[in-house]
């Protein structure tokens, strides 16, 4: 089962990585500032999670190298960039993560886990967090692509009444 207890490696500056330019996107990810699940709209990690509670990393492994080889046999004239294009494999990889999250929840029913599939948007350094359990996240991915979610307890919100002591 691909999950393990971790201590979240919080690094708020990772939220800014979404603004780094990449091929075809000189201003970074087009979801930045648009999608509710993306910075700066999404809350910071410590605003949502109880930092004193246990955390688990839950992950899936997509066999990217096998996918590339399969695509190469189907499309021998494609460039390496086309063969690795996320449009052709990311949906499958995300489904694998959803399956692993469901298994995790089944095995840990004692808590109503809050599971975030894009914890980097909230300021979690996923690479440092996964290094705690011996999983290296190569970038860019070559043979394997990992999708990582973080499970923890929701922070209790306290109502503060005017004049309360």
N, C-alpha and C positions, 0 to 999 in steps of 0.2 A: 504494500500500500504506500503510495507516494505522498506521505505527509510526515511531519516531524514537528516537535515542539521547538519554538525559537523565541529569541528575544528580538523584537522589532528594532532594526537599525534605522532610526529616524534621521533623515537628512533633508530638511525642507527645500534645499536648493535643487534637488532632483526634479521638482515640479517645473523648473525652468528649462529642463532638457527638451521639453516639448516645443520650445521656440527655436531650437537649433535647426539650421537649414539642412536639407537633404535633397537628393536629386528630384527635381520637379517641384520642390516646395522651398523656395528661398526664404520664406518666413517661418519655416517649421511646420508642425502639424496643423492642418486646417481646422481641427476640432478645438484647438486652444482658444479659450474664451467664448466658444460657441456651445459645445456639448455640456450638459449638466454634470457628467461624470469626469470632466476634464478641468484642469486649472484654468483660470483662477476661481471658477464657480464651485468646484467640489471643496468640501471642508478639509481642513488639515487633520491629519491622523489623530492627534491627541484631542481634538474637539469631538471626535466620534467614538473612539475606543477607550475602554477602561485600561489604562497602562499598568495597573496593578494586578490584572487578571492574566491567566495563561493565554498564550498565542500559539497557533499552529500555522506553518506554511503547508499549503496543499498544492501539488503541482502535477502537471502532465508533461509527457515527453513525446514530441512529434518527430518521427524519423525523416527529417528533412532530406538527408542524403539519398535515401531510398526514393523519396518523391521526385527528386531532381533526376535520378537515373531513369525512373519510369517516364517522366516527361520528355527526357532526352530521346528515348526510344520512339516515343510518339511524334516528337517534333524535332528531328535532327538539325533543322536549320535555325532553331531558336538560339538566342544569345544566352549567356550565363545569367544575365539579369532577368530575362524572361522566364527562364527555368526556375528561378528562385522567387519569383514575384509572389508576394503574400496573398494576392487575390485568388490564387489557385490552391492555397493550402491553409490559410489562417482560420477559415470557418471550421474545417475539420479539426484543427488543433484546439480551437475553443470548445468544440463539442467534447473532446477528450477531457478537458479541464472540468467541464460541467459534470461529467460522469464521476470524476474523482471527488469533486465536492459533495455530490450526492452520497457516495460511499462513506466519506468522512462523517457526514451528518448522521448516517445510519449507525456508524460505530460509536458515535459520541452524542447520543440523544439527550444526555443530562443537561445540556446547555442549548439555549436558543442562540446559536452562533451567528454573528454578523460576519459574513464572508464577502471580501472585496476582491474582485478579479483584476482590478487595475490599481493596486495599492501605491504604485509609484506616483500616481496622480495626487495622492494625499500626502506625499512626502516620505514614503518608505524607500530606503535604498535596498532594492530587491537583491542585487548582487551580494552585498555584505550580509544580508539576512540569510541567504541561501548558503553562503560560504560556511556558516555555523554548522550546517549539516552535511558538509562535504560535497555540495553540488555547485559546480562552477558553471557560470552562465557565459558562454563565449559570445563575443560580439564582433562582427556579425555572426549569426549561427551558421555552421557548416554542415555537420552531420546530424545534429539534433537541435531542435528548437524547444525551449521550455516555456510553458505558460505557468505563472505562479499566482496563487491567490493567498490571502491572509485571513485566517479565522480568529476571531477574538470576541470578547464580550462588549456589548454596547455600553458606553458611558452613561451612567444614570444622570438624568437631568433633574436638577433641584429647582423648584420654583422659589423665587425670592420675593417675598411680599414687602411692600413699602412699610417701613416702620418695624419690621420683624427684628428680633435680636438673636 
